[in-house]
């Protein structure tokens, strides 16, 4: 019903640290060529009723949105409130490891981190996606992007 499950919640471990600083809810967005941001904007603008927004968003995302892996950017994003100390700490380190566990797998993604500008297509996609499920989203959120270094990342079965 549009609530994130454990598979998209990542533990964030800053470079040089051994324990995670906390957890973030992540988002995969379509590459700009395949963007559905205009559709998400339309849904958000078409109604102020949070239940109707959620219903329309769920329809968009459950139809075919996630069916083609090649349509997605490698970049993962996450949203923070304005002036977040956590976002600042993550950006200061410039790299971190995101650890995902779900469906019997563990993924450790070594990532370069940066803050996205409001004009960036991935910022816009993340903003619109989050707005559909959180009508009280602060207009000045910070959105960070995590660019995985696949050569330094790993996966393993945890079953």
C-alpha positions in Angstrom: 0.0 0.0 0.0 2.9 2.4 -0.7 4.7 1.9 2.5 8.4 1.2 2.1 9.5 -2.3 3.1 12.7 -3.3 4.8 14.4 -4.1 1.4 14.7 -0.4 0.6 15.9 0.8 4.0 19.7 1.0 4.1 22.1 1.2 7.0 24.6 4.0 6.3 28.2 3.5 7.4 30.5 6.4 6.9 34.0 5.9 5.5 36.4 4.9 8.3 33.6 3.7 10.6 32.6 0.2 11.4 29.1 0.8 12.8 26.2 2.4 10.9 25.3 5.9 11.8 21.7 5.2 11.1 19.2 4.0 8.5 17.7 5.8 5.5 14.8 5.0 3.2 16.1 4.9 -0.4 14.6 5.5 -3.7 15.4 4.2 -7.2 14.4 6.6 -9.9 14.1 6.2 -13.7 16.9 7.6 -15.8 15.9 11.0 -17.2 15.2 9.4 -20.6 12.5 7.2 -19.0 11.3 9.7 -16.4 7.8 9.6 -15.1 8.2 12.9 -13.2 5.6 14.7 -15.4 3.1 12.0 -14.5 3.9 12.3 -10.8 3.6 16.1 -10.9 0.2 15.7 -12.6 -1.0 13.4 -9.9 0.2 15.7 -7.2 -1.5 18.7 -8.8 -4.7 16.9 -9.6 -5.9 16.5 -6.0 -5.1 17.7 -2.5 -6.8 14.6 -1.1 -3.9 12.4 0.3 -5.9 9.2 -0.1 -6.6 9.9 -3.8 -3.0 10.9 -4.4 -1.8 7.7 -2.8 -4.3 5.6 -4.8 -3.2 7.2 -8.1 0.5 6.9 -7.2 0.0 3.2 -6.3 -1.6 2.7 -9.7 1.3 4.4 -11.5 4.0 2.5 -9.6 2.2 -0.9 -9.6 1.4 -1.0 -13.3 4.7 -1.2 -15.3 6.9 1.4 -13.5 9.4 -1.2 -12.1 9.3 -3.7 -14.9 12.4 -2.7 -16.9 15.6 -2.5 -14.9 17.5 -0.8 -17.8 15.2 2.2 -17.4 16.6 3.1 -14.0 19.5 5.2 -13.0 22.3 3.6 -11.0 22.0 6.5 -8.6 20.0 6.0 -5.4 18.5 8.9 -3.6 17.2 9.7 -0.1 15.4 12.6 1.3 16.3 14.6 4.5 14.6 17.5 6.2 16.2 20.9 5.7 19.5 21.5 7.6 19.8 17.9 8.6 22.9 17.1 10.6 22.7 13.5 9.3 22.7 14.7 5.7 25.6 17.0 6.4 27.7 14.2 8.1 27.0 11.9 5.1 28.0 14.5 2.6 31.1 15.6 4.5 32.5 12.1 4.2 32.0 12.1 0.4 31.7 8.2 0.5 29.9 5.7 2.5 28.5 2.2 2.4 24.8 1.5 2.1 23.9 -1.9 3.4 20.6 -3.5 2.3 19.1 -6.7 3.6 16.0 -8.2 2.1 14.6 -11.3 0.4 17.5 -13.5 1.7 20.2 -11.2 0.3 22.6 -8.6 1.8 24.1 -5.9 -0.5 26.9 -3.6 0.6 27.1 -0.8 -1.8 30.2 1.5 -1.6 29.0 4.9 -2.8 30.1 8.3 -3.6 27.8 10.8 -2.0 26.6 14.3 -3.0 23.7 16.6 -2.5 21.5 17.2 -5.5 20.5 20.7 -6.7 16.8 21.4 -7.1 17.1 21.5 -10.8 18.6 18.0 -11.1 16.2 15.6 -12.8 16.8 13.0 -10.0 16.1 15.6 -7.4 12.8 16.4 -9.2 11.9 12.7 -9.5 12.7 12.0 -5.8 10.8 15.1 -4.7 7.7 14.3 -6.7 7.7 10.6 -5.7 7.9 11.6 -2.0 5.3 14.3 -2.3 2.8 11.7 -3.6 3.0 9.7 -0.3 3.8 12.6 2.1 1.6 15.7 1.4 3.3 17.6 4.2 6.8 17.2 2.7 8.8 20.2 3.5 9.5 22.3 0.4 13.2 22.7 1.2 14.2 19.1 1.7 17.7 18.0 1.0 18.1 15.1 -1.4 21.3 13.1 -1.4 22.5 10.9 -4.2 24.5 7.8 -3.8 26.5 6.6 -6.8 27.6 3.0 -6.3 31.0 1.8 -7.2 30.0 -1.6 -8.4 33.6 -2.9 -8.3 33.9 -2.2 -4.6 30.4 -3.4 -3.7 29.3 -6.9 -2.8 26.3 -9.1 -2.4 25.8 -12.3 -0.4 23.1 -14.7 0.5 22.0 -14.5 4.2 19.7 -17.5 4.2 
